[in-house]
Amino acid sequence: MDSLIVNEGRAHVRHYLLDVGSTFGMGANGPREWSEGYEYLFEGDKLLKRLMSFGLYLQAWQTVPYQQHRALGRFQGDRFDPDAWKTRVPVSAVLRARDDDNFWAARRVMAFSDELIRALVKVGRFSDPTAEKLLAEALIKRRDKIGQVFLGRINPLVNFALTPSGRLTFENAAVKFGGAKAPPAYAALWSVFDNNTGTSQALQETRGSSESLPAPGLPEVPGSFVAVEVRAIDPAHASWAKPVRATFRRVNREWKLIGLERTDETEPTVFAKR
Protein backbone atom coordinates (compact mmCIF):
# COMPACT_ATOMS: atom_id res chain seq x y z
CA MET A 1 0.00 0.00 0.00
CA ASP A 2 1.39 3.38 -1.02
CA SER A 3 0.67 6.42 1.15
CA LEU A 4 1.55 10.07 0.65
CA ILE A 5 3.36 11.35 3.75
CA VAL A 6 3.90 15.06 4.41
CA ASN A 7 6.68 15.95 6.85
CA GLU A 8 7.81 19.53 7.49
CA GLY A 9 6.33 20.69 4.24
CA ARG A 10 7.92 17.96 2.14
CA ALA A 11 5.90 15.15 0.63
CA HIS A 12 7.06 11.64 -0.16
CA VAL A 13 5.52 8.24 -0.86
CA ARG A 14 5.87 5.54 1.78
CA HIS A 15 5.46 1.90 0.73
CA TYR A 16 3.83 -0.59 3.11
CA LEU A 17 3.90 -4.35 2.62
CA LEU A 18 0.63 -5.79 3.87
CA ASP A 19 0.05 -9.35 5.07
CA VAL A 20 -1.12 -11.35 2.07
CA GLY A 21 -0.70 -14.78 3.65
CA SER A 22 -4.43 -15.54 3.41
CA THR A 23 -5.77 -14.28 0.10
CA PHE A 24 -8.57 -15.49 -2.16
CA GLY A 25 -8.50 -19.30 -1.92
CA MET A 26 -5.42 -19.69 0.25
CA GLY A 27 -4.95 -19.69 4.00
CA ALA A 28 -1.76 -19.20 5.96
CA ASN A 29 -0.65 -22.82 5.63
CA GLY A 30 -2.49 -24.06 2.56
CA PRO A 31 -5.91 -23.94 0.87
CA ARG A 32 -8.71 -22.33 2.84
CA GLU A 33 -11.08 -24.54 4.75
CA TRP A 34 -14.01 -25.82 2.70
CA SER A 35 -16.51 -23.93 4.87
CA GLU A 36 -14.84 -20.50 4.76
CA GLY A 37 -17.21 -17.92 3.33
CA TYR A 38 -20.20 -20.15 4.11
CA GLU A 39 -20.03 -20.65 7.88
CA TYR A 40 -18.39 -19.04 10.87
CA LEU A 41 -15.52 -20.88 12.47
CA PHE A 42 -17.98 -22.31 15.00
CA GLU A 43 -21.74 -22.68 14.54
CA GLY A 44 -22.99 -25.08 17.20
CA ASP A 45 -26.37 -25.86 15.67
CA LYS A 46 -24.94 -26.92 12.33
CA LEU A 47 -22.16 -28.91 13.96
CA LEU A 48 -24.71 -30.75 16.11
CA LYS A 49 -26.89 -31.56 13.08
CA ARG A 50 -23.92 -33.05 11.26
CA LEU A 51 -23.00 -35.12 14.30
CA MET A 52 -26.54 -36.35 14.88
CA SER A 53 -26.98 -37.29 11.21
CA PHE A 54 -23.54 -38.94 10.96
CA GLY A 55 -22.56 -36.43 8.29
CA LEU A 56 -25.70 -36.81 6.17
CA TYR A 57 -26.81 -33.24 6.93
CA LEU A 58 -25.15 -31.32 4.09
CA GLN A 59 -24.46 -27.62 3.92
CA ALA A 60 -23.99 -25.55 0.75
CA TRP A 61 -20.22 -25.53 1.03
CA GLN A 62 -20.09 -29.32 0.98
CA THR A 63 -21.37 -29.47 -2.60
CA VAL A 64 -19.33 -26.64 -4.19
CA PRO A 65 -17.58 -27.95 -7.34
CA TYR A 66 -14.18 -26.31 -6.85
CA GLN A 67 -11.65 -26.59 -9.67
CA GLN A 68 -8.64 -27.88 -7.80
CA HIS A 69 -5.51 -25.85 -8.51
CA ARG A 70 -2.42 -25.58 -6.34
CA ALA A 71 -1.91 -21.89 -7.08
CA LEU A 72 -5.50 -20.86 -6.27
CA GLY A 73 -6.67 -23.04 -3.44
CA ARG A 74 -10.45 -23.10 -2.97
CA PHE A 75 -11.87 -20.09 -4.78
CA GLN A 76 -14.68 -19.80 -7.32
CA GLY A 77 -17.45 -17.46 -8.42
CA ASP A 78 -20.31 -19.62 -9.67
CA ARG A 79 -21.69 -20.47 -6.22
CA PHE A 80 -20.70 -17.21 -4.55
CA ASP A 81 -23.69 -15.56 -2.81
CA PRO A 82 -22.97 -12.02 -1.48
CA ASP A 83 -26.02 -12.15 0.79
CA ALA A 84 -25.06 -15.44 2.43
CA TRP A 85 -21.29 -14.92 2.53
CA LYS A 86 -19.77 -14.97 6.02
CA THR A 87 -16.49 -13.89 7.53
CA ARG A 88 -14.36 -16.38 9.47
CA VAL A 89 -15.80 -15.02 12.74
CA PRO A 90 -18.73 -12.60 13.20
CA VAL A 91 -17.68 -9.02 12.40
CA SER A 92 -19.75 -6.10 13.65
CA ALA A 93 -19.17 -3.97 10.55
CA VAL A 94 -20.68 -6.68 8.36
CA LEU A 95 -23.52 -7.61 10.71
CA ARG A 96 -24.61 -3.98 11.16
CA ALA A 97 -24.11 -2.85 7.57
CA ARG A 98 -27.14 -1.04 6.20
CA ASP A 99 -28.33 -1.05 2.61
CA ASP A 100 -26.69 2.32 1.96
CA ASP A 101 -23.38 1.00 3.37
CA ASN A 102 -23.50 -1.99 1.05
CA PHE A 103 -24.49 0.26 -1.86
CA TRP A 104 -21.40 2.41 -1.31
CA ALA A 105 -19.14 -0.65 -1.07
CA ALA A 106 -20.69 -2.27 -4.15
CA ARG A 107 -19.95 0.83 -6.21
CA ARG A 108 -16.29 0.59 -5.22
CA VAL A 109 -16.23 -3.04 -6.32
CA MET A 110 -18.06 -2.35 -9.60
CA ALA A 111 -15.50 0.32 -10.50
CA PHE A 112 -13.10 -2.49 -11.50
CA SER A 113 -13.65 -3.32 -15.18
CA ASP A 114 -12.98 -6.75 -16.69
CA GLU A 115 -9.79 -5.42 -18.26
CA LEU A 116 -8.55 -3.94 -14.99
CA ILE A 117 -9.24 -7.15 -13.06
CA ARG A 118 -7.33 -9.19 -15.63
CA ALA A 119 -4.45 -6.70 -15.51
CA LEU A 120 -4.32 -6.88 -11.69
CA VAL A 121 -4.29 -10.68 -11.75
CA LYS A 122 -1.51 -10.62 -14.34
CA VAL A 123 0.64 -8.66 -11.89
CA GLY A 124 0.61 -11.80 -9.73
CA ARG A 125 2.86 -13.47 -12.33
CA PHE A 126 1.33 -16.93 -12.16
CA SER A 127 3.57 -19.46 -13.82
CA ASP A 128 0.48 -21.35 -15.02
CA PRO A 129 -1.78 -19.38 -17.43
CA THR A 130 -4.71 -21.55 -16.34
CA ALA A 131 -4.50 -20.22 -12.79
CA GLU A 132 -4.42 -16.65 -14.03
CA LYS A 133 -7.50 -17.22 -16.18
CA LEU A 134 -9.48 -18.99 -13.43
CA LEU A 135 -8.76 -16.32 -10.83
CA ALA A 136 -9.75 -13.46 -13.14
CA GLU A 137 -12.97 -15.21 -14.12
CA ALA A 138 -13.87 -15.88 -10.48
CA LEU A 139 -13.28 -12.25 -9.49
CA ILE A 140 -15.37 -10.97 -12.41
CA LYS A 141 -18.25 -13.28 -11.49
CA ARG A 142 -18.08 -12.21 -7.84
CA ARG A 143 -17.99 -8.53 -8.81
CA ASP A 144 -21.09 -8.91 -11.00
CA LYS A 145 -23.03 -10.72 -8.27
CA ILE A 146 -22.17 -8.05 -5.69
CA GLY A 147 -23.51 -5.38 -8.02
CA GLN A 148 -26.67 -7.31 -8.82
CA VAL A 149 -27.47 -7.86 -5.14
CA PHE A 150 -26.62 -4.54 -3.52
CA LEU A 151 -26.93 -1.76 -6.13
CA GLY A 152 -30.69 -2.06 -6.54
CA ARG A 153 -31.81 -2.35 -2.92
CA ILE A 154 -32.03 1.40 -2.44
CA ASN A 155 -32.56 4.30 -4.80
CA PRO A 156 -29.36 3.94 -6.88
CA LEU A 157 -29.04 7.50 -8.22
CA VAL A 158 -25.54 9.00 -8.09
CA ASN A 159 -23.32 11.71 -9.63
CA PHE A 160 -25.77 14.60 -9.40
CA ALA A 161 -24.99 17.84 -11.21
CA LEU A 162 -26.99 20.99 -11.92
CA THR A 163 -26.11 23.12 -14.93
CA PRO A 164 -26.18 26.96 -14.76
CA SER A 165 -29.19 26.92 -17.10
CA GLY A 166 -31.14 24.65 -14.73
CA ARG A 167 -30.74 21.09 -15.99
CA LEU A 168 -30.34 18.29 -13.44
CA THR A 169 -28.27 15.28 -14.50
CA PHE A 170 -27.49 12.07 -12.61
CA GLU A 171 -26.71 8.38 -13.15
CA ASN A 172 -28.54 5.22 -12.15
CA ALA A 173 -25.79 2.98 -10.79
CA ALA A 174 -27.88 -0.19 -11.01
CA VAL A 175 -28.69 0.45 -14.66
CA LYS A 176 -25.17 1.57 -15.54
CA PHE A 177 -23.62 -1.70 -14.40
CA GLY A 178 -26.27 -3.85 -16.04
CA GLY A 179 -28.00 -5.02 -12.88
CA ALA A 180 -31.40 -3.55 -13.71
CA LYS A 181 -33.45 -2.07 -16.52
CA ALA A 182 -34.00 1.67 -16.73
CA PRO A 183 -37.21 2.77 -14.98
CA PRO A 184 -40.06 4.25 -17.02
CA ALA A 185 -39.65 7.70 -15.45
CA TYR A 186 -37.97 9.85 -12.82
CA ALA A 187 -39.55 12.57 -10.68
CA ALA A 188 -37.79 15.52 -9.03
CA LEU A 189 -39.35 17.63 -6.28
CA TRP A 190 -37.64 21.05 -6.02
CA SER A 191 -37.39 23.54 -3.16
CA VAL A 192 -35.43 26.63 -2.20
CA PHE A 193 -33.59 26.45 1.11
CA ASP A 194 -32.99 29.46 3.37
CA ASN A 195 -29.73 28.81 5.19
CA ASN A 196 -30.39 31.60 7.72
CA THR A 197 -33.78 30.39 8.93
CA GLY A 198 -33.48 26.71 8.07
CA THR A 199 -36.79 26.80 6.22
CA SER A 200 -37.63 25.56 2.73
CA GLN A 201 -40.02 26.86 0.11
CA ALA A 202 -41.45 24.23 -2.22
CA LEU A 203 -41.31 24.98 -5.93
CA GLN A 204 -42.69 22.24 -8.15
CA GLU A 205 -42.13 18.71 -9.38
CA THR A 206 -40.59 17.95 -12.76
CA ARG A 207 -40.58 14.59 -14.53
CA GLY A 208 -38.83 12.86 -17.37
CA SER A 209 -37.90 9.48 -18.79
CA SER A 210 -34.13 10.03 -18.90
CA GLU A 211 -31.36 10.79 -16.41
CA SER A 212 -31.67 14.49 -17.21
CA LEU A 213 -34.54 16.53 -15.79
CA PRO A 214 -35.49 20.20 -16.19
CA ALA A 215 -35.57 22.47 -13.16
CA PRO A 216 -38.20 25.15 -12.51
CA GLY A 217 -37.14 28.78 -12.22
CA LEU A 218 -34.24 28.79 -9.75
CA PRO A 219 -32.74 31.76 -7.89
CA GLU A 220 -29.72 33.37 -9.55
CA VAL A 221 -28.36 35.19 -6.49
CA PRO A 222 -24.92 33.87 -5.44
CA GLY A 223 -25.15 32.01 -2.14
CA SER A 224 -28.63 30.66 -2.83
CA PHE A 225 -29.46 27.07 -1.89
CA VAL A 226 -31.77 24.68 -3.71
CA ALA A 227 -32.66 21.10 -2.85
CA VAL A 228 -34.12 18.42 -5.08
CA GLU A 229 -35.55 15.04 -4.07
CA VAL A 230 -35.31 12.57 -6.93
CA ARG A 231 -37.07 9.22 -7.12
CA ALA A 232 -37.51 6.58 -9.77
CA ILE A 233 -41.01 5.61 -10.83
CA ASP A 234 -40.77 1.87 -11.33
CA PRO A 235 -43.19 -0.77 -9.96
CA ALA A 236 -40.43 -3.38 -10.26
CA HIS A 237 -38.29 -1.57 -7.67
CA ALA A 238 -40.38 -0.25 -4.80
CA SER A 239 -37.28 0.90 -2.86
CA TRP A 240 -36.41 3.32 -5.67
CA ALA A 241 -39.44 5.41 -4.72
CA LYS A 242 -37.58 6.62 -1.62
CA PRO A 243 -35.98 9.84 -2.85
CA VAL A 244 -32.34 10.84 -2.86
CA ARG A 245 -31.99 14.46 -1.74
CA ALA A 246 -29.31 16.59 -3.41
CA THR A 247 -28.52 20.10 -2.17
CA PHE A 248 -26.81 22.70 -4.34
CA ARG A 249 -25.35 26.14 -3.59
CA ARG A 250 -25.05 28.94 -6.12
CA VAL A 251 -21.39 29.92 -6.48
CA ASN A 252 -21.06 32.83 -8.89
CA ARG A 253 -22.93 31.47 -11.95
CA GLU A 254 -22.47 27.79 -11.15
CA TRP A 255 -24.39 25.34 -8.97
CA LYS A 256 -22.15 23.33 -6.64
CA LEU A 257 -23.28 20.06 -5.04
CA ILE A 258 -22.77 20.40 -1.29
CA GLY A 259 -24.82 17.55 0.17
CA LEU A 260 -26.36 14.21 -0.70
CA GLU A 261 -28.73 12.29 1.56
CA ARG A 262 -30.05 8.77 1.16
CA THR A 263 -33.09 7.96 3.26
CA ASP A 264 -32.91 4.81 5.34
CA GLU A 265 -35.42 2.98 7.49
CA THR A 266 -33.59 4.09 10.64
CA GLU A 267 -31.81 7.36 9.92
CA PRO A 268 -30.36 9.22 6.92
CA THR A 269 -26.77 8.86 5.88
CA VAL A 270 -25.26 12.13 4.68
CA PHE A 271 -22.36 12.48 2.29
CA ALA A 272 -21.24 16.08 2.03
CA LYS A 273 -18.85 17.75 -0.39
CA ARG A 274 -16.86 20.77 0.73
N, C-alpha and C positions, 0 to 999 in steps of 0.2 A: 504494500500500500504506500503510495506516494503522498506526502503532505507538504504544503507550503508553510515554512516556518519563518517568522519575522523576528529578528533579534537586533535591537539597537538600530532600527531603521534599515537593516539589510535583510533581504529575503533570499532564502535558499530552499531547495527541495530535500526533504529527508525521506529515505527509503526504509520501510519497515517490512520485515519478513514475517508473515503471519503463519500460524500453525495450520498446515494443510494435511495433517496426518490422517484425517477422517473426512474424505471428500467424495461426493457422489456415491458410488457403490462400494467404497472401501472404508474399513475401519482402521484402527491403529495397528492391528496385528494381522490383518487379512480382510477378506470380504465381510461386509456388514452382515449382521444377523438377519435371518429370513424375515423376521417380524418387524424390523425397523421401518418406520413410516406408517405402519399399520396398527401397532399396539405400543403402549408404554412398556417400559422395562418390566413393570410388574402390574398385572391386572388380575386380582385374586379370583374374580368370578369366572373369567375365561380359563384360567389355569385349572380351577376346580372342575369345570365342565369337561375339560380334556382328560383329567385324571379319572373322573367318574365314568366316562365313556370309553376308557382305554384307548384314547387317541382318535376315536371315530368322529368326535365333534371338530369339524374343520372350520378354520377361519379363512378370510380372503387371501391372506398372505401365503397360505399353504398350497394354493393352487395357481400362483403366479408363474407363467412360463418364461422364466429368465433365460436369456441367451448367455450361456456360460462363457466367460472370457477372463483370462487372468488379469488383464490390464484394467478391466472395468469393475470387477466384482459383481454385486447384485444391484443392477440399476436399469430401469426401463421406463417407458412412457405410456405404453398401451393401457395398463391397468392403474395408472396413477389417478387418484381422485383427490383434488385439492380440498374438498369439503371434509373428507374422512381422514386425511393425512394427519399423523401425530408425531410429535417430537419424541425423543428418547425418554424423557421424563416430562410431566406436566409443566408448562411454561406460562406464567401469568399473562405475558404480552399476547400470546396466541389465544388463550382461553377468553380473554376480555376484549379481544379485537372486535370493533364494530364494523358495520358494513362500509362506512366511509374510510376506516383505516385500511380495510382490505382493498377497497377501490384504489386508494393512493398507491398501495404496494403493487397491485396488479398493473397499474400504468407504468411503474418502473420496470417491471418484468417485460411488458409488451414492447418497451422501447428497443429491445434487442431484436433486430431483424434476423432472418435466416442466414444471410451472408455474414453478419457480425458474429453470430453464434458459431458458425463454421470456422471463421477466422480465429476466434478465441480458442476453440478446441485445437486448432492446428498449432497454436503456440505451445501446446503441451508436448509436441514432438513425439507422438506415439510411433513406435517402430513398426507397428502393424496397422496398415491403412484401414483394416476392418474395424479395429477398436475406435479409431477416429470417427469413422462413419456412424457407428452405432451410438456413440456418445452424443454426437451432434443431433442425430435423429431423435434420441430420447429427450434431449433438452428442448428441442423445437416442439415436440408433442406436449411436454409438460407446460411450456410457455402458453401454448394455445389453449389448453384446458384451464389454466389459471385465468386467462382473459375471459373465456366463455362463462366461467362460474361467477366471477366477482365484479366484472365491469357493468353488468346489467342489473345488479340488485338495487342500486339506487339511481337517481337521476344522473346519467353519465355525461352531462354537458361540461365542457372545459374550454380553456383558451378564449375567454371573453374579450372582446375589443369593441370600442365604440368610436366610429369615425367622426371627424369634426362636423360633417354634414348630417349626422344623426342616423347612422346605420349600424345596427348591432350585429356582430358576427360571433360565432362560436363553433365548437366541434362536438360531435357526439362520439365519445371514446368507444362505446360499444359497437357502433356502426363502423367506425374507422378501422377497427381491427378485425372486422368480419364476424363478430360474435352475435350480431343482431341486425335485423332489417331496419331501414329508416322509418321512423313513425310517419303517419299521414300528415301531421301538422305540429307546429310549435306555437305556444302562446306566451306573450311577454306582458306583464303588468308593470307599468311605469309609475314612478313617484318622484317628487322633488323633496330632498332632505335638508332641513335647516339645522346646521351644525351647532348653532348657538342655543336653540331651544330644545333640540332633540325631537322635534316633531316632523311629520311627513305630510305632504299634500299629494293625494292621488291624482294622477293624470288620466290615462286611459290604457286599455289593453290593445295590443297589436298582435296580428297572427300572420302565419305564413307556412308554406310547406317545405322551405329550405332552411339551412343553417345561417340565414341572413334575414333579419327582421327590421322593418322600419321603426323609427322612434317618433313619438308625437313631438310637438314643438318643445324644445328643451331650452333652458336658460343659457344665455351666452356670456353672462358675467363671470370673469375669472374668480375661482374660489367656490363656485356653485357645486352642489352635490346632487347627483341623481342615483336612484336605485331602480333595479329592474329584476323582477322575479320571473324566471323562465321555466316553463314546464313543457313536457312532451305530451301530446294528445295521442295515446296509443292504447287501445284496450288490451293488447297483448302484454303490456308492461305497466301494471298498476302503480308500481313504485316510482315510475317516471313522472307521475302527476304531482309528486312533491317537488315544489320549485327550488331551483338554485338561485340564490340572491346575489347579484353582482352590484357593487357600489362604485361609482365613478366620480372623480373630482375634475372640475374644469381648470386646466393649467394653461394660461394664455389662450390659444385657440384649439387646444387638444383636450381630449378626455382621457384621463389616466385611471386605470383600474387600481383601486386602493383596498378592496375587500371582497372576499368571496365566502359565502356561507352555504353549507349543505345541511338541510334539516335532517334530524335524526329522531328516532322514537324517544330518546332520553333527553338529549340536549344538543344544540348546534355545535358544529366544529367550524372554527373560523380560520381561514388562511388569509393573511393580510400581506399586501405588498407595500413597501415603503419607498 
